[in-house]
């Protein structure tokens, strides 16, 4: 659908990001996120899905940096976003983030 230029709904884009993250296909997840991050459908669901994909692919630092970027831009990722990042960092033994 993306190749054909079809615009998908936010939930579909977030689901695809999550799907690729579970399969450890980070490049594909990043491509979808990049396509929609600056679009009108960009929201906390997309950010949370991408943060989770980074975490599932062992890229906890990237997950944290994206979380930090979102919050600096004023996007409240809510309890879900906080939970994802805390679990990702804790599971890797990172108890303090600078």
N, CA, C and O of each residue as an XYZ file, in Angstrom:
392
protein
N       0.818     -1.187      0.000
C       0.000      0.000      0.000
C       0.868      1.261      0.000
O       0.547      2.243     -0.668
N       1.973      1.223      0.756
C       2.841      2.392      0.803
C       3.495      2.647     -0.549
O       3.641      3.795     -0.967
N       3.884      1.581     -1.227
C       4.510      1.717     -2.536
C       3.546      2.319     -3.550
O       3.965      3.060     -4.439
N       2.291      2.016     -3.427
C       1.280      2.535     -4.347
C       0.867      3.966     -4.012
O       0.077      4.578     -4.730
N       1.409      4.490     -2.914
C       1.086      5.860     -2.542
C      -0.203      6.007     -1.766
O      -0.698      7.123     -1.605
N      -0.754      4.920     -1.284
C      -1.992      4.984     -0.497
C      -1.681      5.462      0.914
O      -0.711      5.012      1.524
N      -2.490      6.364      1.429
C      -2.325      6.820      2.813
C      -3.085      5.876      3.729
O      -4.277      5.632      3.548
N      -2.394      5.369      4.682
C      -3.040      4.463      5.630
C      -3.419      5.226      6.885
O      -2.913      6.319      7.138
N      -4.272      4.667      7.632
C      -4.675      5.266      8.898
C      -3.547      5.126      9.912
O      -2.660      4.284      9.777
N      -3.609      5.952     10.896
C      -2.604      5.932     11.963
C      -2.471      4.547     12.599
O      -1.358      4.082     12.845
N      -3.570      3.906     12.858
C      -3.541      2.591     13.500
C      -2.852      1.571     12.603
O      -2.099      0.728     13.090
N      -3.099      1.639     11.313
C      -2.475      0.713     10.381
C      -0.972      0.932     10.334
O      -0.206     -0.030     10.374
N      -0.541      2.184     10.250
C       0.886      2.492     10.226
C       1.550      2.028     11.521
O       2.623      1.427     11.486
N       0.920      2.303     12.657
C       1.466      1.882     13.946
C       1.519      0.355     14.045
O       2.472     -0.201     14.589
N       0.505     -0.310     13.522
C       0.481     -1.779     13.531
C       1.607     -2.355     12.686
O       2.243     -3.335     13.073
N       1.852     -1.745     11.533
C       2.945     -2.207     10.678
C       4.296     -2.011     11.366
O       5.159     -2.886     11.306
N       4.474     -0.879     12.008
C       5.718     -0.630     12.745
C       5.895     -1.688     13.826
O       6.974     -2.260     13.976
N       4.837     -1.941     14.572
C       4.880     -2.954     15.627
C       5.180     -4.341     15.061
O       5.979     -5.087     15.626
N       4.544     -4.679     13.958
C       4.755     -5.975     13.307
C       6.219     -6.153     12.899
O       6.821     -7.193     13.166
N       6.782     -5.140     12.256
C       8.186     -5.224     11.845
C       9.118     -5.264     13.050
O      10.143     -5.946     13.022
N       8.768     -4.541     14.100
C       9.586     -4.588     15.312
C       9.633     -5.982     15.909
O      10.696     -6.446     16.320
N       8.496     -6.652     15.962
C       8.439     -8.017     16.491
C       9.252     -8.985     15.654
O       9.779     -9.971     16.169
N       9.355     -8.703     14.358
C      10.128     -9.559     13.457
C      11.592     -9.130     13.353
O      12.356     -9.703     12.576
N      11.975     -8.134     14.128
C      13.338     -7.580     14.115
C      13.717     -7.042     12.743
O      14.864     -7.160     12.314
N      12.750     -6.456     12.065
C      12.982     -5.815     10.774
C      12.934     -4.306     10.989
O      11.995     -3.623     10.580
N      13.973     -3.818     11.640
C      14.004     -2.422     12.062
C      13.999     -1.455     10.888
O      13.360     -0.405     10.959
N      14.685     -1.784      9.828
C      14.737     -0.898      8.654
C      13.337     -0.623      8.117
O      13.002      0.524      7.820
N      12.525     -1.657      7.991
C      11.167     -1.487      7.490
C      10.324     -0.650      8.456
O       9.539      0.195      8.026
N      10.489     -0.885      9.759
C       9.755     -0.105     10.758
C      10.165      1.363     10.678
O       9.315      2.252     10.730
N      11.457      1.616     10.552
C      11.946      2.993     10.446
C      11.436      3.676      9.187
O      11.108      4.863      9.206
N      11.370      2.929      8.100
C      10.871      3.500      6.843
C       9.422      3.959      6.972
O       9.063      5.039      6.502
N       8.602      3.145      7.602
C       7.197      3.512      7.787
C       7.095      4.709      8.728
O       6.346      5.649      8.465
N       7.841      4.671      9.812
C       7.812      5.790     10.762
C       8.238      7.081     10.074
O       7.599      8.119     10.246
N       9.304      7.020      9.304
C       9.805      8.215      8.609
C       8.762      8.779      7.651
O       8.647      9.994      7.492
N       8.014      7.902      7.024
C       6.995      8.347      6.066
C       5.861      9.105      6.752
O       5.291     10.030      6.173
N       5.534      8.718      7.980
C       4.363      9.281      8.649
C       4.671     10.228      9.802
O       3.760     10.886     10.303
N       5.920     10.318     10.239
C       6.240     11.113     11.421
C       5.888     12.588     11.245
O       5.499     13.237     12.216
N       6.008     13.124     10.065
C       5.688     14.532      9.832
C       4.356     14.737      9.129
O       4.073     15.832      8.644
N       3.549     13.709      9.070
C       2.250     13.810      8.410
C       1.180     14.210      9.429
O       1.426     14.198     10.635
N       0.009     14.559      8.939
C      -1.086     14.925      9.857
C      -1.505     13.784     10.788
O      -2.116     14.035     11.826
N      -1.184     12.527     10.432
C      -1.603     11.418     11.294
C      -0.588     11.114     12.382
O      -0.830     10.255     13.230
N       0.551     11.807     12.371
C       1.577     11.546     13.370
C       1.035     11.819     14.767
O       0.442     12.868     15.020
N       1.243     10.875     15.662
C       0.755     11.041     17.027
C       1.523     10.126     17.960
O       2.488      9.467     17.574
N       1.062     10.110     19.196
C       1.758      9.293     20.180
C       1.699      7.808     19.842
O       2.602      7.066     20.230
N       0.685      7.355     19.143
C       0.600      5.947     18.767
C       1.764      5.562     17.860
O       2.368      4.504     18.035
N       2.074      6.412     16.899
C       3.218      6.140     16.009
C       4.529      6.153     16.779
O       5.366      5.267     16.609
N       4.703      7.162     17.627
C       5.932      7.247     18.421
C       6.075      6.050     19.354
O       7.149      5.455     19.445
N       5.000      5.699     20.043
C       5.065      4.552     20.954
C       5.385      3.263     20.202
O       6.136      2.427     20.704
N       4.832      3.095     19.023
C       5.116      1.898     18.227
C       6.575      1.860     17.801
O       7.205      0.802     17.831
N       7.118      3.011     17.404
C       8.514      3.042     16.969
C       9.459      2.852     18.147
O      10.473      2.166     18.020
N       9.143      3.444     19.279
C       9.964      3.248     20.483
C       9.974      1.772     20.860
O      11.020      1.219     21.201
N       8.809      1.137     20.798
C       8.704     -0.288     21.104
C       9.489     -1.128     20.090
O      10.131     -2.107     20.469
N       9.445     -0.756     18.816
C      10.197     -1.480     17.791
C      11.699     -1.380     18.064
O      12.416     -2.376     17.964
N      12.175     -0.185     18.409
C      13.592     -0.034     18.763
C      13.943     -0.952     19.929
O      14.961     -1.643     19.898
N      13.095     -0.957     20.956
C      13.352     -1.772     22.137
C      13.387     -3.261     21.788
O      14.269     -3.986     22.248
N      12.442     -3.711     20.986
C      12.390     -5.118     20.608
C      13.597     -5.538     19.762
O      13.981     -6.707     19.749
N      14.180     -4.580     19.065
C      15.342     -4.861     18.213
C      16.666     -4.606     18.930
O      17.726     -4.600     18.303
N      16.602     -4.396     20.240
C      17.817     -4.222     21.018
C      18.466     -2.857     20.894
O      19.652     -2.705     21.186
N      17.706     -1.866     20.465
C      18.223     -0.507     20.282
C      17.643      0.411     21.359
O      16.936      1.373     21.059
N      17.956      0.094     22.621
C      17.380      0.839     23.728
C      17.790      2.309     23.711
O      16.989      3.179     24.053
N      19.018      2.589     23.318
C      19.448      3.986     23.284
C      18.647      4.777     22.253
O      18.254      5.915     22.508
N      18.407      4.175     21.090
C      17.583      4.842     20.080
C      16.152      5.021     20.583
O      15.519      6.043     20.322
N      15.653      4.028     21.301
C      14.309      4.128     21.872
C      14.241      5.315     22.832
O      13.298      6.105     22.791
N      15.245      5.431     23.690
C      15.257      6.537     24.641
C      15.377      7.882     23.930
O      14.683      8.835     24.285
N      16.253      7.963     22.927
C      16.437      9.226     22.217
C      15.160      9.658     21.497
O      14.844     10.847     21.457
N      14.425      8.700     20.929
C      13.162      9.036     20.278
C      12.130      9.486     21.316
O      11.376     10.430     21.080
N      12.101      8.811     22.450
C      11.195      9.220     23.528
C      11.517     10.651     23.962
O      10.626     11.488     24.109
N      12.802     10.909     24.161
C      13.233     12.242     24.591
C      12.876     13.301     23.544
O      12.409     14.387     23.889
N      13.098     12.980     22.264
C      12.759     13.903     21.175
C      11.266     14.235     21.190
O      10.876     15.395     21.059
N      10.448     13.211     21.348
C       8.992     13.422     21.364
C       8.586     14.336     22.505
O       7.757     15.228     22.325
N       9.165     14.122     23.677
C       8.786     14.950     24.819
C       9.293     16.379     24.662
O       8.615     17.322     25.067
N      10.473     16.548     24.082
C      11.002     17.897     23.828
C      10.090     18.643     22.857
O       9.904     19.854     22.977
N       9.522     17.911     21.890
C       8.607     18.506     20.916
C       7.212     18.731     21.490
O       6.320     19.218     20.796
N       7.028     18.373     22.764
C       5.752     18.629     23.422
C       4.719     17.529     23.269
O       3.554     17.730     23.612
N       5.115     16.376     22.764
C       4.189     15.261     22.591
C       4.157     14.424     23.861
O       5.179     13.875     24.272
N       3.000     14.326     24.474
C       2.825     13.516     25.677
C       2.555     12.076     25.259
O       1.490     11.769     24.723
N       3.518     11.195     25.503
C       3.368      9.801     25.097
C       2.580      8.981     26.103
O       2.354      7.789     25.891
N       2.169      9.591     27.170
C       1.292      8.937     28.128
C       1.948      7.798     28.877
O       3.151      7.561     28.768
N       1.127      7.103     29.639
C       1.607      5.998     30.466
C       2.186      4.864     29.615
O       3.134      4.197     30.028
N       1.620      4.650     28.439
C       2.118      3.584     27.562
C       3.550      3.868     27.143
O       4.409      2.989     27.223
N       3.813      5.087     26.697
C       5.159      5.461     26.272
C       6.158      5.362     27.405
O       7.263      4.850     27.227
N       5.769      5.851     28.568
C       6.643      5.781     29.740
C       6.931      4.325     30.090
O       8.077      3.969     30.369
N       5.912      3.491     30.077
C       6.076      2.072     30.395
C       7.018      1.381     29.408
O       7.882      0.603     29.811
N       6.850      1.666     28.129
C       7.702      1.047     27.107
C       9.160      1.406     27.356
O      10.023      0.528     27.367
N       9.441      2.692     27.558
C      10.832      3.116     27.707
C      11.432      2.629     29.020
O      12.590      2.213     29.049
N      10.671      2.675     30.095
C      11.188      2.195     31.383
C      11.490      0.700     31.305
O      12.546      0.262     31.761
N      10.580     -0.085     30.735
C      10.818     -1.531     30.604
C      12.014     -1.820     29.708
O      12.823     -2.694     30.021
N      12.135     -1.104     28.608
C      13.249     -1.329     27.683
C      14.583     -1.062     28.367
O      15.518     -1.854     28.243
N      14.673      0.040     29.081
C      15.925      0.400     29.731
C      16.215     -0.514     30.919
O      17.358     -0.921     31.124
N      15.196     -0.837     31.695
C      15.388     -1.716     32.860
C      15.812     -3.109     32.418
O      16.695     -3.707     33.032
N      15.198     -3.632     31.365
C      15.531     -4.967     30.884
C      16.962     -5.067     30.382
O      17.524     -6.160     30.316
N      17.543     -3.950     30.034
C      18.940     -3.926     29.589
C      19.883     -3.538     30.722
O      21.078     -3.346     30.496
N      19.357     -3.421     31.932
C      20.174     -3.091     33.081
C      20.518     -1.631     33.203
O      21.416     -1.263     33.960
N      19.820     -0.796     32.472
C      20.061      0.643     32.535
C      19.093      1.237     33.550
O      17.911      1.428     33.262
N      19.601      1.522     34.725
C      18.703      2.005     35.768
C      18.667      3.517     35.864
O      17.745      4.074     36.460
N      19.651      4.192     35.290
C      19.661      5.652     35.322
C      19.989      6.169     33.937
O      20.924      5.695     33.290
N      19.218      7.139     33.487
C      19.437      7.736     32.172
C      19.816      9.186     32.388
O      19.170      9.901     33.154
N      20.855      9.609     31.718
C      21.312     11.000     31.845
C      20.573     11.883     30.881
O      20.817     13.089     30.837
